[in-house]
Amino acid sequence: MLSRSPTPARHPALATLFLAALAMLAFAANSLLCRIALRQGSIDPASFGAIRLAAGAAALLLVMRVMRVQSRARSGKAGDWPAAAMLFLYVACFSFAYLRLAAGSGALILFGMVQLTMFAAGLAAGERFTARGWLGLALAAGGLVLLLLPGVAAPSLAGAALMAVAGVAWGVYSLRGRQSGEQRTDPLAATAGNFVRATPLALVLWIALRLASWPDGTARGHADARGLALALASGALTSGLGYVVWYAALPRLKALQAASVQLSVPLIAALGGVLLLDEAFTARLALAALAILGGIGLVLGGGRPTRPS
């Protein structure tokens, strides 16, 4: 007599992996859009951040209208101000930091602080890796260092501090996303609520900087058509919709797993640079890809975190 197939029991895990992979692709694409817009001077960072958040909020509200879930947003439970503040802090600090940092050193600082924040929260909550999980984490982190450290310039103190704050803010925002999912909050409504709340914060910063003068006397704000298009795409697609996918995956991941999987973003962004920006595909990049993806596989597969008895 044939045994019953175990495949259906694996569907939740496969769905989680798919959602996490899709979210990481969105985040990597967002990094590429930000890099192109800010480092080539198409738009100033305050304008980019404000447009990014406003476009994300508009896109998410439109999706909610199409899906007819407005009632959840009006219940007062969609998003919250602490999460919105972390979202704003991440967007603002990330944008300004990339004016002073190289892409490699910026990504290393950002995701290093994300990992430290989420690892600390996971360990404080009692999560523990098995030996295989720690091995996978070390392998993934080593691949990230191999990818980013060689050739990066020493970062400026101000840029490094801003990117470190952005990393902590993103780590806290991700942890709050896990809590929202565990409380059965609609991830679409929660993300839309956070973007709506964060947008006026970004507008206040934009107005303040427009009224003030830059220390070097340069223009207070600027944006060409290319910069506007990149900011809109970053907000509506890779930020707004990408965060919805991430919020949907987070409740199914432990904090240590969620932190580990984000190590893939700098790698995906580097591969995107190869395909879209004509950057060279080197042996170092290939080795880093094997290490990072193999390490994440160990963490999410055989090295799942547990709680001590």
N, C-alpha and C positions, 0 to 999 in steps of 0.2 A: 504494500500500500504506500502510495507516494506521500511524503511528508508535506506539510503546508509550507509554502514559500515564506522565507523571513524578510523578503524585500519590503513589504509595507511598513514593517517596524523601523526600517532604516530611512524612510522618507523624511521624517523630521530632521534628521542629521544632514541628509543631502540638501534639503531646502535651506538649512542654516548655512551650509558651505556655499551654496549658490548665492544667497543674499549677501553674505560677507564678501565674496569675491566681486560681486557687482558693485558693492559700496566702495571697495578698495579701488576699483577701476575709476569710479566717479571721483574719488579723492585725488587720485593721481592725475586725472584729466584737469581737475581744478588747479592743481599745482602748476601744470603746464600753462594754463590760461593766465594765472597770476604772474608767472615768470615772464611771459611774453609781454603782457600789458604794462607791468610796472618797471621792468628792467629796460625796456625800450622806450620808456617815457611817453607812452600813449595816453596816460592818465595819471593823476596824482593819487596817492594811497587813500586819502580820506574820501575822495569821490568814488574810488573803486569800491571801498568797503560799504559806503552808503547805498550805492546802486546795487551792489551784490546782495545785500540784505533785503532791500526793497523789492528787487526782482524775484528773489526767493520767496518772499511772503506772497507776492502777487500770484506767482505760479502755483503755490501750494493752495491758496484760497480758491483759485480757479479749478484745480483738481478736486478739491472738496465739494465745490458746487456741482461739478459734473457727477461726482459719486454720491451726491446728496447726503453729506454727513455734516451739514452746517449745524445741526442740533447739538452735536457733540462739542463744537467750538463755542456755542453759546451757553454751555452748561457751567462755564467757569473753570473747568478742569483741563482745558486744552493748554498745555504748556504751563510754565511758571516763571516768575521773575528771576529767581536765582539761575535757572538754566539759560534764560535769555541774556542775562548779564554775562555769563560765561561765553555764550556764543558771540556776543558783541566784542568782548575782550579778546577772544581768539582772532576774530576777523580783523580788528583794528591793529593789534600788535603784529600779527602775521604780515599785513600789508606794509606797515612802516619798517619792519625789520628787514624786508627784502630790498629796501633801498640801500642798506649798509652791509648786507651779507652776500657772500657767494652762494649759489644754489646748493652746493654740496654741504658746506658748513651749516647753512640754515636748516636744511632737512635733518642733519645729524642732531643739532640742538633741539629742534622741535620734537622729533620722535623719541629722542632720548628722554626728554622731560615727560612726554606722554607715557612712556613705559614706566618711569619711576613713579609717576602719580598713580597709575592703575595697579602696578605691582604692590605699592604700599597699601592701597585700599583693599586689594585682594588678600594680602597677608594679614592685615588687621582684622578682616572678616573671618579668618581661619582657613582660607584656601591654601592648599599645599600641592606642589608638584610631586609626581613620582620621579624617580631617578631618570627615567626616559624623557619625561617632560622637561626637566632641567637641562638635559643634554640637548634637546631640540631647541630650547630657548637660547642656550649658549651658541649653538650652531647658527641660528638665525641672526643673533646679534653680531657674531663674528663676520657673517656675510655682509651685514650692513656696514660694519666698520671697514671691511675690505673694499666695499663699493665707494664709500664716501671720503675716507680719510686721506688716501694718497693724493697729493696735489692740491689740497684745499688750502687757502690762505688763512692766516690767523684772523679770526673774526674781530670786528670792533666790539668794544665793551658794551656800547649802547645797543647795537644790533643784536648781540648775543643775549643781553638782558631782555629785550623785547621778545625775541623768539622763545626764550625760556618761559616767560609769562604766557605766551600763546600756547605752548605745549601743556602747561599746567591747566590752563583754561579748557583746552580741548579734552584733556583727560577727565576733568571734573564733569564736563558736559556729557561725555560718553557714559560715565558712571551714573549720572542722573537719568540718562536714556534707559539704562538697564533697570533702574528703579521704576520708571514709568511703565515699562513693559511688564514688570513683575506685578504691578498694580492694575494690570489689564487696561491701561490707557491706550487709546487709539494712536499708533505712531504717527499717522498722517496729521491728525488733529493736534497732537502734542508738538510736532515739528513746526506746523503752521503757526501755532500760538507763540512759540519761541521766536520765530522770525518776525512776526508782527510786533512783539514786544521789543525786540532788539533794534528794529528799524529806527524808531525815534531816537534811541541812544546814539546811533550812527549819524543821524541828521544833526543832532546837537553838536557832536564832535566836528562835523563838516562845517557847520555855521561858525563855530568858535574859531576854527582854523582859517576860515575865509575872512573873519573880522580881524584876526591877528596878523602879524607879519612874520615871515620866515626869517630865521637868524641870518641866513646868507643873502637876504634881499630878493630871492627869486619869486616867481609867480605863486600866489597863494593857492591856486587851483587851476587845473587845466584838464581837458579831455577832448580828444579828437574822435572821429567816427569809429575808428578801429578800437580805441580804448573803451568807448561806450558799448560796442558790440561784445567785446570780450568780458566786460563786467556783467552785462546782461546774461550772457551764456553761463558765466560762472555762478551767478545767483540763481537763475531759474532752473538750470539743468544739473550741473555737477554739485552744487551746494544743496538747493532745496530738495530736489527729488533724490539726490544721493543720500541725504541725511535721513529721509523717510525709510529708505532701504536699510540703512545702518541701524536706525531705531527698531526696525522690525527684527533684525538679526540679534541685537544686543541681549534681549532677555534670555536667549537660548545659549549664551556664552558666559562662562565664568569671567571674572574681571581679568585674571591672568591670561586667559585665552584671547579675550578681546584686545588686550594690550599687545600680545604676540603677533596676531594677524596683521596689525597695522604696520609691522616692520616691512611688509611687502610694498607699501606705498612708494617709498623712494626708489625701489627697484623698478616698479611699474612706470614711474615717471621717467626714469633713466631710459628704459626701453622705448617709451613714447618719444623721447628726444631723438633716439636713433631713427625711428620711423618718420617723425614729423619735422625734425630740425636738422636732419642730415648729420647727426653726431655719429662718431665711429663706434662700432660694436667690437669691444676689446675682449681679450681673454679674461681680464679681471672682472668684467661685467658678467661674462658667462659663468665664472666660478662663483661670483656673488649670488647669481640667480639660483644656482644649484644649492648653495648653502642656505639661503633665506627660505626658499620654498620647501626644501627638505626639512629644515628645522621647524617651520610652521606645521608641516605634516606630522611630525612627531608630537608636537604640542596638542594639536587638535585630534589626533588619532589615539595612539597608545599612551600618551603622556598626559591624560586629562587630570586637572587639579582636583583634589579631594579635600574633605574636611577631616581633621584628626578625630579619632574616636575618644 
